[in-house]
Structure formats: structure tokens, C-alpha cells
């Protein structure tokens, strides 16, 4: 196919949405989100979802497509994204994809090896234990059953830890043993760009974003979701910290400070992930420069 998917990846707050929309307008096309949280209808402010005005500028996909009660996986995203992009390619030569969920982007670009399906009962048991004992409990379990997994950059990611623990308990094999390293081939061009900023600038943007979120009503949004705090979709920076405030575990100022700190940690992990992926061309979020690079590849 003489079709192209532009991918804009990078850490939170680097400016992906602000760049993706004018690029989509330039190519008269649509945007597919590759964000594991913006797909949930119930989450808005805390996941930095594009505003209603931004969503009207160009068509967006994988935004508000699921409920927090749904299970959303990287494999599920890849299937959705491939189906969507082939439909879009019927009308467009170029499609823009953007997001910070590295595993979703990897699944779309290269495919995923089949891993044993989730076991709902075991998953509930493990999730209950995690909610009671925290991330340290997950790490100690994996230290005994799959210590190699703790050498990855997922050691602070509860969702990844839970999945790794579930797989090893189901099969007796570490989750990475199911990874063949064989990459699927796509019959369209992919132009992957990763956006970066100097650390001080990125961290300041993160701090400013958290302030703007609180001013926009994040506290009320989190309070509305508090009764569902055990759902996997809500094991998310921006909500977890405010849930702790509602439970009396910290002050509001401490919760806000924790959101800023944990978001910075999240950005650092995202950068580590994308820098390990050799496909990306790294650039500052400068529209003209990114457009020139992309145009040279199409």
C-alpha cells in the first residue's frame, strides 16, 4: 500500500496533541490516539484528554471508546488501530497516530507475541492483594517467581507487574519467555517520531499541567470516581493520589505534590521506553521541523 502512518510518541506533557492536530489538518486526515487512559469515557481532566474544541478540529479515534469497567489491552488496541487505519486509508493517504503508551505503539507497529489470556478469578485475587499491600508486594512476589522481569523499566508499573505475576502463576513460565522477537510486517509506511524537550522544560510543563488540571476541576472528577478506585483503569497518576487524600492519608497539598512527582517519574519511564526503541527519530516538538522531516519520508 502506498499509504503512511505518522507516529508522534513521547512523554506526557511534551506537546504531542498540540502537534498532532495541525499535522492532521495539513494532511486533511484523522488522529488515532495511542493512550491507554484517554480511551475511557469517564476520565477527562486527569488523563489530559484533548478538549472538546480540539476533538472537533479533526476526527479522533480511540478517544471515549471504552468504559472504565472494560478491559483494554495492548493487543486489543493493536486490533482496533489496524482495523481503523485500514478504514481511514480508504479515504486518506496519511493517518496520524499519537500517544505515550509505548507498548500500544509497539503492538501496532510490530505486533505482539501471543500470551496466555487473562484468568478473571486469579486477576481479581492478585488485584485485591495489590490494593491491600501495594506495589512492594507485587515486586516481592515477582522477585521469587520472575526476578528477570524486575530488571525491566516496569518495576513501578502496577498493571505490568500484575500481568507478569498472573502469567507466571498460570503457566509457570516468565512472561518474557513468550516473546519471540519476531516483528510483524505492515503493508503501509510508518514514520515514527519521538518528541523530546530539555528535562527542566518538560518538568516545568508537567508542574504547570497539574496546576491547570486542579484549576479545571480534577478534584471533583476524582471524587466522582472514588467509589470505583479499585478498577484497573483508575490505577493512574492523578487519581491515585487524590484517592489517598479522600481516605485521609495525606493533605491536599501533599496529594498535588505527589501527582507532580509521580507524573515526572512517569515521563522518565516513557523516555526510557522510547529511547530503547530504535525506530524513532527524535525531535523537538517544533511543527515546521517535524513537518519537514515527515514530508521527506513520505
Secondary structure, DSSP 4 states (H G I P E B T S, - for coil): ---EEEEEEE-TTSSHHHHHHHHHHHTT--EEE--TTTTBTT--GGGTPPPHHHHHHS-EESSS-B-TTS---HHHHHHHHHHHHHHHTTT-SEEEEE-S-HHHHHHHHH-----PPP-HHHHHHHHHHHHHH-HHHHHHHHHHH-GGGGGSTTTT-HHHHHHHHHHHHHHSS-GGGG---PPPPPSSEEEEEEE---HHHHHHHHHHHHHHHHHHTHHHHHHHHGGGTTSGGG-STTTHHHHHHHTTSS-HHHHHHHHHHHHHHHHHHHHHHHHH-TTPEEE-S-HHHHHHHHHHH-
